[in-house]
Amino acid sequence: MHKFLAAGLFSLTFFWTNPNFAKSLDGLYFSEKLATENGYLILGIEIFTEKGKSFYNAQELRFQNSRGWEEVLFVGKVTTEGSGLLLVPEACQIRAADSWGKKMALLRRFDCDHLQFRLEADSNGLYQISESLLGTRKQVPLPYVIEHNVGSPVAVRFEAERMTTEGIWGFHLNGLGGKDPEKSWNPSKRTWEPFQGYKSEPGLQFYRWKRTFSN
């Protein structure tokens, strides 16, 4: 049985910035699983435009050998600067659990409106963000760019120590129980395909469920 981490995102009123620019960058962006001094992290960003307003959610799953799991959640406004986007947080919180599969408990909220993150593509078209949400890594590559419907539950699957089985974590996951996903992301074709079982491949895999609930 696959273990699911409920990653309920909190809501906020967002501001209109430049919908024509932001619309071209709508989607989900994920890093690889990146090593840190005491464990690793995975960073994900959701950018979308709704009713003329551009905004983002950012999530960072962190594992530390001595502390277990933390999930950092940012929401905020999107502004443009040159060829890139500036992600300015307006509300931030950290949730934590000592073992995988437990519900994440709110650890703390903190002021973050003094921060900003720059998202842009390099000369090879690879997107990167200026740093991870807590500043652990700088110039974080985001090699996974995924087509996304606003609010659809999408998860990354990865293998790691201290997991009971495969780890599944991502955006808008809530109350899924043991249901299989509806779609699998094909990175070579850059399209969603009907789910035909979880894959055992190097790197990260992505899955999408039908949205039949609210966060």
C-alpha positions as a LaTeX table, in Angstrom:
\begin{tabular}{lrrr}
\hline
Residue & $x$ (\AA) & $y$ (\AA) & $z$ (\AA) \\
\hline
Met1 & 0.00 & 0.00 & 0.00 \\
His2 & 1.35 & 3.36 & $-0.92$ \\
Lys3 & 1.74 & 5.94 & 1.81 \\
Phe4 & 0.41 & 9.40 & 1.12 \\
Leu5 & 1.47 & 12.62 & 2.72 \\
Ala6 & $-1.37$ & 15.08 & 2.98 \\
Ala7 & 0.03 & 18.36 & 1.79 \\
Gly8 & $-2.93$ & 20.70 & 2.26 \\
Leu9 & $-2.08$ & 24.16 & 1.01 \\
Phe10 & $-3.39$ & 27.21 & 2.80 \\
Ser11 & $-5.18$ & 29.98 & 0.88 \\
Leu12 & $-4.47$ & 33.68 & 0.50 \\
Thr13 & $-5.68$ & 36.63 & $-1.58$ \\
Phe14 & $-3.20$ & 37.23 & $-4.37$ \\
Phe15 & $-2.37$ & 40.26 & $-6.50$ \\
Trp16 & $-2.49$ & 40.78 & $-10.27$ \\
Thr17 & 0.93 & 41.34 & $-11.77$ \\
Asn18 & 1.41 & 40.54 & $-15.46$ \\
Pro19 & $-0.89$ & 37.72 & $-16.57$ \\
Asn20 & 0.39 & 37.58 & $-20.14$ \\
Phe21 & 3.94 & 36.96 & $-18.95$ \\
Ala22 & 3.03 & 34.64 & $-16.10$ \\
Lys23 & 0.63 & 32.62 & $-18.23$ \\
Ser24 & 3.51 & 31.42 & $-20.38$ \\
Leu25 & 5.17 & 30.01 & $-17.25$ \\
Asp26 & 2.08 & 28.39 & $-15.71$ \\
Gly27 & 2.77 & 24.87 & $-14.50$ \\
Leu28 & 4.59 & 22.82 & $-11.91$ \\
Tyr29 & 8.37 & 22.98 & $-11.42$ \\
Phe30 & 10.30 & 20.41 & $-9.40$ \\
Ser31 & 13.92 & 19.94 & $-8.43$ \\
Glu32 & 15.67 & 16.60 & $-8.18$ \\
Lys33 & 16.14 & 15.09 & $-4.72$ \\
Leu34 & 19.04 & 17.26 & $-3.54$ \\
Ala35 & 21.53 & 16.31 & $-0.84$ \\
Thr36 & 21.92 & 18.59 & 2.17 \\
Glu37 & 24.36 & 18.47 & 5.07 \\
Asn38 & 22.09 & 16.26 & 7.18 \\
Gly39 & 19.71 & 14.74 & 4.65 \\
Tyr40 & 18.03 & 15.94 & 1.46 \\
Leu41 & 15.24 & 18.13 & 0.08 \\
Ile42 & 12.82 & 18.27 & $-2.85$ \\
Leu43 & 11.50 & 21.65 & $-3.98$ \\
Gly44 & 8.26 & 22.18 & $-5.90$ \\
Ile45 & 6.63 & 25.36 & $-7.25$ \\
Glu46 & 3.14 & 25.81 & $-8.66$ \\
Ile47 & 2.54 & 28.91 & $-10.81$ \\
Phe48 & $-0.86$ & 29.67 & $-12.28$ \\
Thr49 & $-3.15$ & 32.46 & $-13.40$ \\
Glu50 & $-6.78$ & 32.70 & $-12.39$ \\
Lys51 & $-9.27$ & 35.49 & $-13.10$ \\
Gly52 & $-6.47$ & 37.77 & $-14.25$ \\
Lys53 & $-4.33$ & 37.18 & $-11.17$ \\
Ser54 & $-0.94$ & 35.47 & $-11.16$ \\
Phe55 & 0.30 & 33.72 & $-8.05$ \\
Tyr56 & 2.30 & 30.79 & $-6.76$ \\
Asn57 & 2.53 & 28.13 & $-4.11$ \\
Ala58 & 5.95 & 26.74 & $-3.18$ \\
Gln59 & 6.63 & 23.61 & $-1.13$ \\
Glu60 & 9.85 & 22.09 & 0.12 \\
Leu61 & 10.01 & 18.60 & 1.57 \\
Arg62 & 13.03 & 18.24 & 3.84 \\
Phe63 & 14.43 & 15.15 & 5.53 \\
Gln64 & 17.03 & 15.45 & 8.29 \\
Asn65 & 18.51 & 12.35 & 9.89 \\
Ser66 & 18.23 & 13.77 & 13.39 \\
Arg67 & 14.77 & 15.38 & 13.09 \\
Gly68 & 12.73 & 13.47 & 10.55 \\
Trp69 & 10.47 & 15.28 & 8.07 \\
Glu70 & 9.66 & 18.92 & 7.55 \\
Glu71 & 7.46 & 20.54 & 4.93 \\
Val72 & 7.98 & 24.24 & 4.21 \\
Leu73 & 5.02 & 26.03 & 2.60 \\
Phe74 & 5.13 & 29.49 & 0.97 \\
Val75 & 2.40 & 31.41 & $-0.84$ \\
Gly76 & 2.78 & 34.83 & $-2.43$ \\
Lys77 & 2.64 & 37.17 & $-5.36$ \\
Val78 & 4.46 & 36.98 & $-8.68$ \\
Thr79 & 6.12 & 39.99 & $-10.28$ \\
Thr80 & 8.31 & 40.28 & $-13.35$ \\
Glu81 & 11.88 & 41.50 & $-13.56$ \\
Gly82 & 13.64 & 41.41 & $-16.90$ \\
Ser83 & 13.39 & 37.91 & $-18.36$ \\
Gly84 & 12.56 & 36.28 & $-15.04$ \\
Leu85 & 9.88 & 36.09 & $-12.39$ \\
Leu86 & 10.20 & 37.30 & $-8.83$ \\
Leu87 & 8.35 & 35.16 & $-6.30$ \\
Val88 & 7.60 & 37.27 & $-3.23$ \\
Pro89 & 6.22 & 35.30 & $-0.27$ \\
Glu90 & 3.42 & 36.69 & 1.82 \\
Ala91 & 2.71 & 33.81 & 4.20 \\
Cys92 & 5.02 & 30.98 & 5.26 \\
Gln93 & 4.84 & 28.02 & 7.60 \\
Ile94 & 6.68 & 24.83 & 8.51 \\
Arg95 & 5.03 & 21.52 & 9.33 \\
Ala96 & 6.83 & 18.52 & 10.75 \\
Ala97 & 6.55 & 14.81 & 11.55 \\
Asp98 & 9.10 & 12.46 & 13.10 \\
Ser99 & 8.26 & 9.60 & 10.72 \\
Trp100 & 6.90 & 9.27 & 7.20 \\
Gly101 & 3.17 & 8.70 & 6.89 \\
Lys102 & 2.18 & 10.66 & 10.00 \\
Lys103 & 0.11 & 13.79 & 9.53 \\
Met104 & 2.33 & 16.85 & 9.44 \\
Ala105 & 1.77 & 19.09 & 12.48 \\
Leu106 & 2.18 & 22.85 & 12.30 \\
Leu107 & 5.59 & 23.68 & 13.75 \\
Arg108 & 5.56 & 27.44 & 13.25 \\
Arg109 & 4.54 & 30.35 & 11.05 \\
Phe110 & 7.11 & 33.02 & 10.34 \\
Asp111 & 7.50 & 36.41 & 8.66 \\
Cys112 & 8.84 & 36.08 & 5.16 \\
Asp113 & 7.61 & 39.12 & 3.20 \\
His114 & 11.16 & 40.47 & 3.20 \\
Leu115 & 12.30 & 37.53 & 1.03 \\
Gln116 & 12.16 & 37.08 & $-2.72$ \\
Phe117 & 13.12 & 34.32 & $-5.11$ \\
Arg118 & 14.03 & 34.70 & $-8.76$ \\
Leu119 & 12.83 & 32.07 & $-11.23$ \\
Glu120 & 14.31 & 32.12 & $-14.72$ \\
Ala121 & 15.65 & 29.96 & $-17.52$ \\
Asp122 & 19.37 & 29.68 & $-18.23$ \\
Ser123 & 20.96 & 29.73 & $-21.69$ \\
Asn124 & 20.00 & 26.06 & $-22.18$ \\
Gly125 & 16.36 & 26.66 & $-21.29$ \\
Leu126 & 16.66 & 24.95 & $-17.90$ \\
Tyr127 & 14.69 & 26.71 & $-15.18$ \\
Gln128 & 16.23 & 27.44 & $-11.82$ \\
Ile129 & 15.29 & 29.30 & $-8.67$ \\
Ser130 & 17.75 & 31.53 & $-6.85$ \\
Glu131 & 17.66 & 29.43 & $-3.66$ \\
Ser132 & 15.68 & 26.83 & $-1.76$ \\
Leu133 & 12.93 & 28.11 & 0.52 \\
Leu134 & 15.08 & 28.06 & 3.66 \\
Gly135 & 18.28 & 29.03 & 1.85 \\
Thr136 & 19.95 & 25.63 & 2.19 \\
Arg137 & 20.84 & 25.44 & $-1.52$ \\
Lys138 & 21.60 & 28.24 & $-3.97$ \\
Gln139 & 20.70 & 28.34 & $-7.69$ \\
Val140 & 18.49 & 25.25 & $-7.50$ \\
Pro141 & 17.84 & 23.66 & $-10.93$ \\
Leu142 & 14.21 & 22.75 & $-11.67$ \\
Pro143 & 14.57 & 20.15 & $-14.45$ \\
Tyr144 & 11.00 & 18.86 & $-14.17$ \\
Val145 & 8.46 & 21.24 & $-15.75$ \\
Ile146 & 4.99 & 19.70 & $-15.84$ \\
Glu147 & 1.74 & 20.71 & $-17.52$ \\
His148 & $-0.77$ & 21.45 & $-14.81$ \\
Asn149 & $-4.47$ & 22.10 & $-14.32$ \\
Val150 & $-5.13$ & 24.51 & $-11.49$ \\
Gly151 & $-5.91$ & 22.66 & $-8.28$ \\
Ser152 & $-5.33$ & 19.16 & $-9.65$ \\
Pro153 & $-3.68$ & 16.79 & $-7.15$ \\
Val154 & $-0.20$ & 16.05 & $-8.50$ \\
Ala155 & 2.50 & 14.09 & $-6.70$ \\
Val156 & 6.13 & 13.17 & $-7.08$ \\
Arg157 & 7.18 & 9.61 & $-6.28$ \\
Phe158 & 10.67 & 8.96 & $-4.97$ \\
Glu159 & 12.59 & 6.29 & $-3.11$ \\
Ala160 & 14.46 & 7.02 & 0.09 \\
Glu161 & 15.65 & 5.46 & 3.33 \\
Arg162 & 13.20 & 5.36 & 6.23 \\
Met163 & 10.27 & 5.01 & 3.84 \\
Thr164 & 7.91 & 2.09 & 4.36 \\
Thr165 & 7.41 & 1.83 & 0.58 \\
Glu166 & 7.54 & 4.49 & $-2.11$ \\
Gly167 & 7.31 & 8.09 & $-1.03$ \\
Ile168 & 4.53 & 10.12 & $-2.60$ \\
Trp169 & 4.37 & 13.87 & $-1.95$ \\
Gly170 & 3.12 & 16.90 & $-3.79$ \\
Phe171 & 0.45 & 19.52 & $-4.41$ \\
His172 & $-3.23$ & 19.41 & $-3.40$ \\
Leu173 & $-3.08$ & 15.90 & $-1.95$ \\
Asn174 & $-5.85$ & 15.47 & 0.58 \\
Gly175 & $-8.09$ & 12.55 & 1.43 \\
Leu176 & $-6.87$ & 10.32 & $-1.40$ \\
Gly177 & $-6.73$ & 7.15 & 0.70 \\
Gly178 & $-5.58$ & 4.17 & $-1.33$ \\
Lys179 & $-6.85$ & 5.39 & $-4.69$ \\
Asp180 & $-4.62$ & 4.97 & $-7.71$ \\
Pro181 & $-3.77$ & 8.06 & $-9.75$ \\
Glu182 & $-5.58$ & 8.80 & $-12.98$ \\
Lys183 & $-2.55$ & 9.86 & $-15.06$ \\
Ser184 & 1.22 & 9.40 & $-15.29$ \\
Trp185 & 3.55 & 12.09 & $-16.65$ \\
Asn186 & 5.61 & 11.02 & $-19.66$ \\
Pro187 & 8.70 & 13.30 & $-19.59$ \\
Ser188 & 9.91 & 12.39 & $-23.08$ \\
Lys189 & 6.55 & 13.20 & $-24.70$ \\
Arg190 & 5.78 & 15.93 & $-22.18$ \\
Thr191 & 2.21 & 14.77 & $-21.75$ \\
Trp192 & $-0.07$ & 13.03 & $-19.25$ \\
Glu193 & $-0.95$ & 9.42 & $-20.08$ \\
Pro194 & $-3.41$ & 6.94 & $-18.52$ \\
Phe195 & $-2.02$ & 5.38 & $-15.34$ \\
Gln196 & $-0.77$ & 1.83 & $-15.90$ \\
Gly197 & 0.98 & 1.17 & $-12.61$ \\
Tyr198 & 3.80 & 2.79 & $-10.70$ \\
Lys199 & 7.13 & 2.73 & $-12.50$ \\
Ser200 & 10.51 & 1.68 & $-11.14$ \\
Glu201 & 12.87 & 4.08 & $-12.85$ \\
Pro202 & 15.76 & 6.29 & $-11.76$ \\
Gly203 & 14.87 & 9.80 & $-10.72$ \\
Leu204 & 11.44 & 11.17 & $-9.92$ \\
Gln205 & 8.07 & 10.14 & $-11.36$ \\
Phe206 & 4.88 & 12.22 & $-11.37$ \\
Tyr207 & 1.24 & 11.23 & $-11.08$ \\
Arg208 & $-2.10$ & 13.05 & $-11.20$ \\
Trp209 & $-5.40$ & 12.21 & $-9.55$ \\
Lys210 & $-8.90$ & 13.25 & $-10.54$ \\
Arg211 & $-10.01$ & 16.15 & $-8.39$ \\
Thr212 & $-13.10$ & 15.00 & $-6.50$ \\
Phe213 & $-12.60$ & 16.89 & $-3.25$ \\
Ser214 & $-11.65$ & 20.28 & $-1.87$ \\
Asn215 & $-8.48$ & 21.14 & 0.01 \\
\hline
\end{tabular}
